[in-house]
């Protein structure tokens, strides 16, 4: 089992409008994401999620409540709750999922 990671050496998933790197454990997963400005994503999933915005500005909507957030702020998304991300600028964030989200691991979402 691996205990230490250098994100610069973790293989990246190149997706339309974003690039991400995953670190996956048995019960938790971390996703480091670089997303282009002007992109929007709306969805829900059965995983609880935390999003820590490291760089840029975005609008998050969770369960119909919207907020403008910027670097240093965190968004909590309960499992099964519809949410949306609108990147106003290029953004970098860390997403934490519990349990790990299979669709992200398989680069399907």
N, CA, C and O atoms as CSV, one atom per row, in Angstrom:
chain,resi,resn,atom,element,x,y,z
A,1,UNK,N,N,0.843,-1.184,0.000
A,1,UNK,CA,C,0.000,0.000,0.000
A,1,UNK,C,C,0.887,1.245,0.000
A,1,UNK,O,O,1.875,1.313,0.731
A,2,UNK,N,N,0.530,2.212,-0.813
A,2,UNK,CA,C,1.297,3.460,-0.883
A,2,UNK,C,C,0.755,4.450,0.140
A,2,UNK,O,O,-0.459,4.584,0.294
A,3,UNK,N,N,1.656,5.150,0.846
A,3,UNK,CA,C,1.267,6.104,1.879
A,3,UNK,C,C,1.586,7.549,1.517
A,3,UNK,O,O,0.965,8.465,2.056
A,4,UNK,N,N,2.539,7.773,0.619
A,4,UNK,CA,C,2.987,9.128,0.301
A,4,UNK,C,C,2.902,9.357,-1.200
A,4,UNK,O,O,3.209,8.466,-1.992
A,5,UNK,N,N,2.482,10.558,-1.585
A,5,UNK,CA,C,2.285,10.883,-2.998
A,5,UNK,C,C,2.872,12.244,-3.320
A,5,UNK,O,O,2.822,13.160,-2.499
A,6,UNK,N,N,3.418,12.372,-4.493
A,6,UNK,CA,C,3.839,13.653,-5.057
A,6,UNK,C,C,2.878,13.920,-6.213
A,6,UNK,O,O,2.966,13.257,-7.246
A,7,UNK,N,N,1.966,14.875,-6.061
A,7,UNK,CA,C,0.942,15.105,-7.083
A,7,UNK,C,C,1.539,15.396,-8.457
A,7,UNK,O,O,0.933,15.067,-9.476
A,8,UNK,N,N,2.706,16.002,-8.494
A,8,UNK,CA,C,3.342,16.293,-9.786
A,8,UNK,C,C,3.712,15.005,-10.532
A,8,UNK,O,O,3.901,15.018,-11.748
A,9,UNK,N,N,3.814,13.892,-9.789
A,9,UNK,CA,C,4.192,12.616,-10.407
A,9,UNK,C,C,3.011,11.660,-10.586
A,9,UNK,O,O,3.178,10.566,-11.124
A,10,UNK,N,N,1.813,12.067,-10.137
A,10,UNK,CA,C,0.616,11.252,-10.319
A,10,UNK,C,C,0.106,11.473,-11.742
A,10,UNK,O,O,-0.007,12.616,-12.185
A,11,UNK,N,N,-0.201,10.397,-12.460
A,11,UNK,CA,C,-0.711,10.515,-13.826
A,11,UNK,C,C,-1.962,11.375,-13.861
A,11,UNK,O,O,-2.850,11.235,-13.020
A,12,UNK,N,N,-2.025,12.268,-14.847
A,12,UNK,CA,C,-3.178,13.164,-14.982
A,12,UNK,C,C,-4.222,12.559,-15.909
A,12,UNK,O,O,-3.894,11.880,-16.882
A,13,UNK,N,N,-5.475,12.816,-15.590
A,13,UNK,CA,C,-6.593,12.516,-16.491
A,13,UNK,C,C,-6.881,13.821,-17.234
A,13,UNK,O,O,-7.265,14.812,-16.613
A,14,UNK,N,N,-6.701,13.830,-18.549
A,14,UNK,CA,C,-7.034,15.000,-19.347
A,14,UNK,C,C,-8.472,14.861,-19.810
A,14,UNK,O,O,-8.811,13.942,-20.555
A,15,UNK,N,N,-9.315,15.783,-19.361
A,15,UNK,CA,C,-10.742,15.773,-19.666
A,15,UNK,C,C,-11.070,17.083,-20.388
A,15,UNK,O,O,-10.300,18.038,-20.292
A,16,UNK,N,N,-12.183,17.148,-21.101
A,16,UNK,CA,C,-12.568,18.415,-21.727
A,16,UNK,C,C,-12.719,19.525,-20.677
A,16,UNK,O,O,-13.523,19.402,-19.753
A,17,UNK,N,N,-11.951,20.594,-20.822
A,17,UNK,CA,C,-12.040,21.734,-19.921
A,17,UNK,C,C,-11.347,21.589,-18.590
A,17,UNK,O,O,-11.382,22.509,-17.773
A,18,UNK,N,N,-10.711,20.442,-18.349
A,18,UNK,CA,C,-10.053,20.240,-17.048
A,18,UNK,C,C,-9.004,19.136,-17.119
A,18,UNK,O,O,-9.007,18.285,-18.008
A,19,UNK,N,N,-8.116,19.192,-16.145
A,19,UNK,CA,C,-7.104,18.157,-15.949
A,19,UNK,C,C,-7.152,17.814,-14.468
A,19,UNK,O,O,-7.282,18.706,-13.630
A,20,UNK,N,N,-7.047,16.521,-14.135
A,20,UNK,CA,C,-7.111,16.154,-12.728
A,20,UNK,C,C,-6.172,15.003,-12.403
A,20,UNK,O,O,-5.791,14.215,-13.268
A,21,UNK,N,N,-5.813,14.935,-11.127
A,21,UNK,CA,C,-4.944,13.886,-10.599
A,21,UNK,C,C,-5.634,13.288,-9.380
A,21,UNK,O,O,-6.162,14.018,-8.541
A,22,UNK,N,N,-5.631,11.964,-9.281
A,22,UNK,CA,C,-6.363,11.267,-8.224
A,22,UNK,C,C,-5.441,10.556,-7.251
A,22,UNK,O,O,-4.413,10.000,-7.637
A,23,UNK,N,N,-5.824,10.584,-5.991
A,23,UNK,CA,C,-5.220,9.740,-4.960
A,23,UNK,C,C,-6.391,9.017,-4.314
A,23,UNK,O,O,-7.275,9.652,-3.738
A,24,UNK,N,N,-6.401,7.684,-4.408
A,24,UNK,CA,C,-7.565,6.900,-3.995
A,24,UNK,C,C,-7.192,5.934,-2.873
A,24,UNK,O,O,-6.248,5.154,-2.993
A,25,UNK,N,N,-7.951,6.002,-1.788
A,25,UNK,CA,C,-7.824,5.061,-0.688
A,25,UNK,C,C,-9.022,4.128,-0.671
A,25,UNK,O,O,-9.828,4.126,-1.602
A,26,UNK,N,N,-9.139,3.342,0.376
A,26,UNK,CA,C,-10.247,2.395,0.479
A,26,UNK,C,C,-11.580,3.120,0.693
A,26,UNK,O,O,-12.580,2.754,0.075
A,27,UNK,N,N,-11.612,4.141,1.557
A,27,UNK,CA,C,-12.856,4.812,1.928
A,27,UNK,C,C,-12.900,6.297,1.605
A,27,UNK,O,O,-13.891,6.966,1.899
A,28,UNK,N,N,-11.843,6.817,1.006
A,28,UNK,CA,C,-11.770,8.243,0.706
A,28,UNK,C,C,-10.942,8.451,-0.559
A,28,UNK,O,O,-10.073,7.642,-0.885
A,29,UNK,N,N,-11.221,9.540,-1.263
A,29,UNK,CA,C,-10.500,9.852,-2.491
A,29,UNK,C,C,-10.275,11.359,-2.554
A,29,UNK,O,O,-11.149,12.145,-2.188
A,30,UNK,N,N,-9.088,11.749,-3.024
A,30,UNK,CA,C,-8.773,13.152,-3.241
A,30,UNK,C,C,-8.549,13.371,-4.733
A,30,UNK,O,O,-7.873,12.581,-5.392
A,31,UNK,N,N,-9.119,14.447,-5.255
A,31,UNK,CA,C,-8.965,14.798,-6.656
A,31,UNK,C,C,-8.422,16.218,-6.731
A,31,UNK,O,O,-9.034,17.145,-6.201
A,32,UNK,N,N,-7.290,16.393,-7.377
A,32,UNK,CA,C,-6.701,17.710,-7.622
A,32,UNK,C,C,-7.107,18.106,-9.038
A,32,UNK,O,O,-6.785,17.396,-9.990
A,33,UNK,N,N,-7.812,19.236,-9.193
A,33,UNK,CA,C,-8.390,19.619,-10.481
A,33,UNK,C,C,-7.926,21.008,-10.901
A,33,UNK,O,O,-7.945,21.952,-10.110
A,34,UNK,N,N,-7.510,21.115,-12.160
A,34,UNK,CA,C,-7.249,22.404,-12.805
A,34,UNK,C,C,-8.331,22.543,-13.874
A,34,UNK,O,O,-8.379,21.750,-14.815
A,35,UNK,N,N,-9.200,23.544,-13.733
A,35,UNK,CA,C,-10.342,23.705,-14.640
A,35,UNK,C,C,-10.262,25.054,-15.350
A,35,UNK,O,O,-9.890,26.065,-14.754
A,36,UNK,N,N,-10.617,25.047,-16.633
A,36,UNK,CA,C,-10.625,26.274,-17.431
A,36,UNK,C,C,-11.753,27.194,-16.981
A,36,UNK,O,O,-12.791,26.731,-16.509
A,37,UNK,N,N,-11.543,28.500,-17.130
A,37,UNK,CA,C,-12.601,29.459,-16.862
A,37,UNK,C,C,-13.711,29.302,-17.883
A,37,UNK,O,O,-13.474,28.857,-19.005
A,38,UNK,N,N,-14.931,29.671,-17.489
A,38,UNK,CA,C,-16.066,29.602,-18.400
A,38,UNK,C,C,-16.705,28.232,-18.493
A,38,UNK,O,O,-17.619,28.040,-19.295
A,39,UNK,N,N,-16.254,27.275,-17.700
A,39,UNK,CA,C,-16.835,25.936,-17.745
A,39,UNK,C,C,-17.892,25.786,-16.655
A,39,UNK,O,O,-17.805,26.416,-15.601
A,40,UNK,N,N,-18.885,24.948,-16.918
A,40,UNK,CA,C,-19.976,24.688,-15.980
A,40,UNK,C,C,-20.178,23.180,-15.872
A,40,UNK,O,O,-20.064,22.451,-16.857
A,41,UNK,N,N,-20.476,22.732,-14.668
A,41,UNK,CA,C,-20.783,21.320,-14.462
A,41,UNK,C,C,-21.915,21.232,-13.443
A,41,UNK,O,O,-21.822,21.812,-12.360
A,42,UNK,N,N,-22.982,20.510,-13.784
A,42,UNK,CA,C,-24.125,20.331,-12.908
A,42,UNK,C,C,-24.419,18.833,-12.799
A,42,UNK,O,O,-24.541,18.150,-13.817
A,43,UNK,N,N,-24.532,18.320,-11.573
A,43,UNK,CA,C,-24.757,16.886,-11.384
A,43,UNK,C,C,-25.060,16.572,-9.918
A,43,UNK,O,O,-25.128,17.472,-9.081
A,44,UNK,N,N,-25.237,15.303,-9.625
A,44,UNK,CA,C,-25.312,14.809,-8.252
A,44,UNK,C,C,-24.699,13.413,-8.239
A,44,UNK,O,O,-24.563,12.777,-9.284
A,45,UNK,N,N,-24.333,12.946,-7.060
A,45,UNK,CA,C,-23.760,11.606,-6.912
A,45,UNK,C,C,-23.965,11.135,-5.485
A,45,UNK,O,O,-24.304,11.924,-4.602
A,46,UNK,N,N,-23.759,9.851,-5.265
A,46,UNK,CA,C,-24.013,9.242,-3.964
A,46,UNK,C,C,-22.850,9.371,-2.988
A,46,UNK,O,O,-22.829,8.700,-1.957
A,47,UNK,N,N,-21.886,10.227,-3.306
A,47,UNK,CA,C,-20.712,10.400,-2.461
A,47,UNK,C,C,-20.780,11.752,-1.763
A,47,UNK,O,O,-21.158,12.751,-2.374
A,48,UNK,N,N,-20.417,11.782,-0.496
A,48,UNK,CA,C,-20.254,13.065,0.184
A,48,UNK,C,C,-18.989,13.709,-0.367
A,48,UNK,O,O,-18.031,13.006,-0.688
A,49,UNK,N,N,-18.970,15.045,-0.483
A,49,UNK,CA,C,-17.826,15.714,-1.107
A,49,UNK,C,C,-17.515,17.023,-0.391
A,49,UNK,O,O,-18.409,17.737,0.061
A,50,UNK,N,N,-16.227,17.311,-0.302
A,50,UNK,CA,C,-15.731,18.624,0.116
A,50,UNK,C,C,-14.921,19.182,-1.043
A,50,UNK,O,O,-14.188,18.446,-1.704
A,51,UNK,N,N,-15.050,20.475,-1.289
A,51,UNK,CA,C,-14.272,21.139,-2.332
A,51,UNK,C,C,-13.531,22.310,-1.697
A,51,UNK,O,O,-14.149,23.202,-1.116
A,52,UNK,N,N,-12.208,22.304,-1.809
A,52,UNK,CA,C,-11.375,23.401,-1.311
A,52,UNK,C,C,-10.831,24.143,-2.522
A,52,UNK,O,O,-10.005,23.605,-3.260
A,53,UNK,N,N,-11.287,25.375,-2.733
A,53,UNK,CA,C,-10.837,26.167,-3.876
A,53,UNK,C,C,-9.481,26.786,-3.545
A,53,UNK,O,O,-9.354,27.569,-2.603
A,54,UNK,N,N,-8.473,26.423,-4.334
A,54,UNK,CA,C,-7.118,26.918,-4.110
A,54,UNK,C,C,-6.813,28.176,-4.904
A,54,UNK,O,O,-6.051,29.029,-4.452
A,55,UNK,N,N,-7.414,28.296,-6.102
A,55,UNK,CA,C,-7.083,29.412,-6.987
A,55,UNK,C,C,-8.310,29.763,-7.809
A,55,UNK,O,O,-9.042,28.880,-8.256
A,56,UNK,N,N,-8.535,31.067,-8.010
A,56,UNK,CA,C,-9.588,31.536,-8.893
A,56,UNK,C,C,-10.888,31.865,-8.191
A,56,UNK,O,O,-10.957,31.922,-6.964
A,57,UNK,N,N,-11.930,32.081,-9.007
A,57,UNK,CA,C,-13.261,32.426,-8.506
A,57,UNK,C,C,-14.297,31.576,-9.226
A,57,UNK,O,O,-14.185,31.309,-10.422
A,58,UNK,N,N,-15.313,31.153,-8.466
A,58,UNK,CA,C,-16.359,30.295,-9.033
A,58,UNK,C,C,-17.667,30.524,-8.301
A,58,UNK,O,O,-17.698,31.083,-7.205
A,59,UNK,N,N,-18.726,30.089,-8.918
A,59,UNK,CA,C,-20.048,30.093,-8.297
A,59,UNK,C,C,-20.442,28.633,-8.085
A,59,UNK,O,O,-20.464,27.836,-9.022
A,60,UNK,N,N,-20.751,28.305,-6.835
A,60,UNK,CA,C,-21.234,26.976,-6.501
A,60,UNK,C,C,-22.697,27.078,-6.111
A,60,UNK,O,O,-23.097,27.999,-5.399
A,61,UNK,N,N,-23.484,26.137,-6.576
A,61,UNK,CA,C,-24.876,26.017,-6.166
A,61,UNK,C,C,-25.038,24.621,-5.576
A,61,UNK,O,O,-24.730,23.619,-6.223
A,62,UNK,N,N,-25.524,24.571,-4.343
A,62,UNK,CA,C,-25.739,23.306,-3.643
A,62,UNK,C,C,-27.170,23.318,-3.120
A,62,UNK,O,O,-27.543,24.195,-2.340
A,63,UNK,N,N,-27.968,22.347,-3.548
A,63,UNK,CA,C,-29.370,22.239,-3.114
A,63,UNK,C,C,-30.128,23.546,-3.360
A,63,UNK,O,O,-30.979,23.934,-2.559
A,64,UNK,N,N,-29.819,24.223,-4.468
A,64,UNK,CA,C,-30.508,25.457,-4.825
A,64,UNK,C,C,-29.946,26.721,-4.206
A,64,UNK,O,O,-30.379,27.815,-4.569
A,65,UNK,N,N,-28.995,26.614,-3.284
A,65,UNK,CA,C,-28.369,27.788,-2.661
A,65,UNK,C,C,-27.060,28.091,-3.376
A,65,UNK,O,O,-26.192,27.224,-3.474
A,66,UNK,N,N,-26.908,29.330,-3.883
A,66,UNK,CA,C,-25.720,29.717,-4.648
A,66,UNK,C,C,-24.842,30.686,-3.869
A,66,UNK,O,O,-25.323,31.542,-3.126
A,67,UNK,N,N,-23.527,30.521,-4.067
A,67,UNK,CA,C,-22.549,31.418,-3.456
A,67,UNK,C,C,-21.383,31.617,-4.411
A,67,UNK,O,O,-20.966,30.687,-5.102
A,68,UNK,N,N,-20.866,32.825,-4.444
A,68,UNK,CA,C,-19.610,33.117,-5.125
A,68,UNK,C,C,-18.510,32.760,-4.138
A,68,UNK,O,O,-18.531,33.216,-2.995
A,69,UNK,N,N,-17.552,31.952,-4.566
A,69,UNK,CA,C,-16.449,31.622,-3.669
A,69,UNK,C,C,-15.126,31.928,-4.362
A,69,UNK,O,O,-15.044,32.012,-5.587
A,70,UNK,N,N,-14.113,32.088,-3.552
A,70,UNK,CA,C,-12.771,32.351,-4.074
A,70,UNK,C,C,-11.760,31.555,-3.267
A,70,UNK,O,O,-12.102,30.884,-2.293
A,71,UNK,N,N,-10.522,31.644,-3.689
A,71,UNK,CA,C,-9.452,30.847,-3.084
A,71,UNK,C,C,-9.503,30.908,-1.559
A,71,UNK,O,O,-9.665,31.971,-0.960
A,72,UNK,N,N,-9.358,29.733,-0.955
A,72,UNK,CA,C,-9.344,29.624,0.496
A,72,UNK,C,C,-10.667,29.183,1.092
A,72,UNK,O,O,-10.740,28.890,2.285
A,73,UNK,N,N,-11.719,29.132,0.277
A,73,UNK,CA,C,-13.024,28.753,0.797
A,73,UNK,C,C,-13.329,27.282,0.479
A,73,UNK,O,O,-12.776,26.699,-0.453
A,74,UNK,N,N,-14.230,26.704,1.287
A,74,UNK,CA,C,-14.584,25.291,1.188
A,74,UNK,C,C,-16.095,25.155,1.008
A,74,UNK,O,O,-16.876,25.888,1.614
A,75,UNK,N,N,-16.488,24.205,0.166
A,75,UNK,CA,C,-17.899,23.888,-0.062
A,75,UNK,C,C,-18.138,22.441,0.381
A,75,UNK,O,O,-17.375,21.545,0.020
A,76,UNK,N,N,-19.193,22.219,1.160
A,76,UNK,CA,C,-19.587,20.873,1.576
A,76,UNK,C,C,-20.794,20.453,0.757
A,76,UNK,O,O,-21.778,21.189,0.684
A,77,UNK,N,N,-20.732,19.283,0.143
A,77,UNK,CA,C,-21.818,18.767,-0.689
A,77,UNK,C,C,-22.234,17.410,-0.126
A,77,UNK,O,O,-21.498,16.433,-0.266
A,78,UNK,N,N,-23.406,17.336,0.510
A,78,UNK,CA,C,-23.866,16.045,1.028
A,78,UNK,C,C,-24.158,15.057,-0.103
A,78,UNK,O,O,-24.418,15.468,-1.234
A,79,UNK,N,N,-24.117,13.788,0.193
A,79,UNK,CA,C,-24.404,12.736,-0.788
A,79,UNK,C,C,-25.812,12.909,-1.346
A,79,UNK,O,O,-26.755,13.177,-0.602
A,80,UNK,N,N,-25.946,12.752,-2.670
A,80,UNK,CA,C,-27.243,12.781,-3.325
A,80,UNK,C,C,-27.816,14.160,-3.588
A,80,UNK,O,O,-28.912,14.265,-4.139
A,81,UNK,N,N,-27.117,15.221,-3.215
A,81,UNK,CA,C,-27.632,16.583,-3.368
A,81,UNK,C,C,-27.185,17.167,-4.709
A,81,UNK,O,O,-25.993,17.143,-5.017
A,82,UNK,N,N,-28.120,17.694,-5.517
A,82,UNK,CA,C,-27.736,18.330,-6.783
A,82,UNK,C,C,-26.838,19.544,-6.520
A,82,UNK,O,O,-27.069,20.322,-5.594
A,83,UNK,N,N,-25.814,19.680,-7.355
A,83,UNK,CA,C,-24.910,20.819,-7.216
A,83,UNK,C,C,-24.346,21.216,-8.569
A,83,UNK,O,O,-24.341,20.437,-9.522
A,84,UNK,N,N,-23.873,22.453,-8.621
A,84,UNK,CA,C,-23.343,22.993,-9.872
A,84,UNK,C,C,-22.136,23.869,-9.579
A,84,UNK,O,O,-22.086,24.573,-8.570
A,85,UNK,N,N,-21.174,23.809,-10.476
A,85,UNK,CA,C,-19.967,24.624,-10.411
A,85,UNK,C,C,-19.878,25.433,-11.697
A,85,UNK,O,O,-19.968,24.881,-12.793
A,86,UNK,N,N,-19.701,26.740,-11.559
A,86,UNK,CA,C,-19.450,27.622,-12.700
A,86,UNK,C,C,-18.112,28.307,-12.448
A,86,UNK,O,O,-17.996,29.128,-11.538
A,87,UNK,N,N,-17.114,27.978,-13.239
A,87,UNK,CA,C,-15.778,28.574,-13.080
A,87,UNK,C,C,-15.752,29.922,-13.805
A,87,UNK,O,O,-15.802,29.969,-15.034
A,88,UNK,N,N,-15.674,31.016,-13.045
A,88,UNK,CA,C,-15.616,32.355,-13.652
A,88,UNK,C,C,-14.238,32.641,-14.233
A,88,UNK,O,O,-14.101,33.368,-15.217
A,89,UNK,N,N,-13.222,32.059,-13.607
A,89,UNK,CA,C,-11.822,32.217,-14.025
A,89,UNK,C,C,-11.239,30.812,-14.082
A,89,UNK,O,O,-11.900,29.862,-13.663
A,90,UNK,N,N,-10.036,30.655,-14.580
A,90,UNK,CA,C,-9.396,29.345,-14.387
A,90,UNK,C,C,-9.311,29.075,-12.879
A,90,UNK,O,O,-8.952,29.961,-12.104
A,91,UNK,N,N,-9.641,27.860,-12.479
A,91,UNK,CA,C,-9.626,27.521,-11.054
A,91,UNK,C,C,-8.814,26.256,-10.811
A,91,UNK,O,O,-8.645,25.412,-11.691
A,92,UNK,N,N,-8.327,26.161,-9.600
A,92,UNK,CA,C,-7.668,24.955,-9.112
A,92,UNK,C,C,-8.337,24.608,-7.792
A,92,UNK,O,O,-8.508,25.470,-6.930
A,93,UNK,N,N,-8.717,23.340,-7.633
A,93,UNK,CA,C,-9.343,22.942,-6.382
A,93,UNK,C,C,-8.996,21.498,-6.033
A,93,UNK,O,O,-8.556,20.713,-6.873
A,94,UNK,N,N,-9.213,21.186,-4.766
A,94,UNK,CA,C,-9.066,19.823,-4.275
A,94,UNK,C,C,-10.457,19.348,-3.864
A,94,UNK,O,O,-11.145,20.001,-3.079
A,95,UNK,N,N,-10.856,18.202,-4.408
A,95,UNK,CA,C,-12.114,17.575,-4.031
A,95,UNK,C,C,-11.836,16.332,-3.215
A,95,UNK,O,O,-10.981,15.522,-3.573
A,96,UNK,N,N,-12.557,16.183,-2.117
A,96,UNK,CA,C,-12.443,15.002,-1.271
A,96,UNK,C,C,-13.781,14.276,-1.341
A,96,UNK,O,O,-14.824,14.880,-1.093
A,97,UNK,N,N,-13.764,12.994,-1.672
A,97,UNK,CA,C,-14.983,12.195,-1.788
A,97,UNK,C,C,-14.929,11.028,-0.810
A,97,UNK,O,O,-13.885,10.408,-0.609
A,98,UNK,N,N,-16.082,10.746,-0.208
A,98,UNK,CA,C,-16.211,9.554,0.611
A,98,UNK,C,C,-17.593,8.966,0.361
A,98,UNK,O,O,-18.597,9.662,0.513
A,99,UNK,N,N,-17.655,7.689,-0.022
A,99,UNK,CA,C,-16.545,6.846,-0.440
A,99,UNK,C,C,-15.990,7.312,-1.786
A,99,UNK,O,O,-16.544,8.229,-2.393
A,100,UNK,N,N,-14.899,6.694,-2.264
A,100,UNK,CA,C,-14.350,7.063,-3.576
A,100,UNK,C,C,-15.426,6.984,-4.655
A,100,UNK,O,O,-16.288,6.106,-4.626
A,101,UNK,N,N,-15.365,7.907,-5.598
A,101,UNK,CA,C,-16.360,7.974,-6.675
A,101,UNK,C,C,-15.847,7.227,-7.903
A,101,UNK,O,O,-14.937,7.687,-8.594
A,102,UNK,N,N,-16.445,6.075,-8.158
A,102,UNK,CA,C,-15.986,5.188,-9.253
A,102,UNK,C,C,-16.002,5.866,-10.609
A,102,UNK,O,O,-15.086,5.654,-11.403
A,103,UNK,N,N,-17.018,6.679,-10.903
A,103,UNK,CA,C,-17.103,7.330,-12.211
A,103,UNK,C,C,-15.921,8.270,-12.441
A,103,UNK,O,O,-15.480,8.436,-13.578
A,104,UNK,N,N,-15.410,8.879,-11.389
A,104,UNK,CA,C,-14.230,9.749,-11.515
A,104,UNK,C,C,-12.995,8.888,-11.709
A,104,UNK,O,O,-12.151,9.207,-12.547
A,105,UNK,N,N,-12.869,7.816,-10.965
A,105,UNK,CA,C,-11.712,6.928,-11.100
A,105,UNK,C,C,-11.618,6.394,-12.530
A,105,UNK,O,O,-10.525,6.282,-13.085
A,106,UNK,N,N,-12.768,6.064,-13.121
A,106,UNK,CA,C,-12.809,5.523,-14.472
A,106,UNK,C,C,-12.829,6.613,-15.545
A,106,UNK,O,O,-12.945,6.300,-16.730
A,107,UNK,N,N,-12.719,7.891,-15.150
A,107,UNK,CA,C,-12.744,9.045,-16.054
A,107,UNK,C,C,-14.040,9.110,-16.870
A,107,UNK,O,O,-14.038,9.507,-18.035
A,108,UNK,N,N,-15.150,8.707,-16.226
A,108,UNK,CA,C,-16.465,8.758,-16.867
A,108,UNK,C,C,-17.265,9.987,-16.439
A,108,UNK,O,O,-18.321,10.266,-17.006
A,109,UNK,N,N,-16.777,10.711,-15.455
A,109,UNK,CA,C,-17.494,11.902,-14.955
A,109,UNK,C,C,-16.513,13.025,-14.693
A,109,UNK,O,O,-16.914,14.110,-14.269
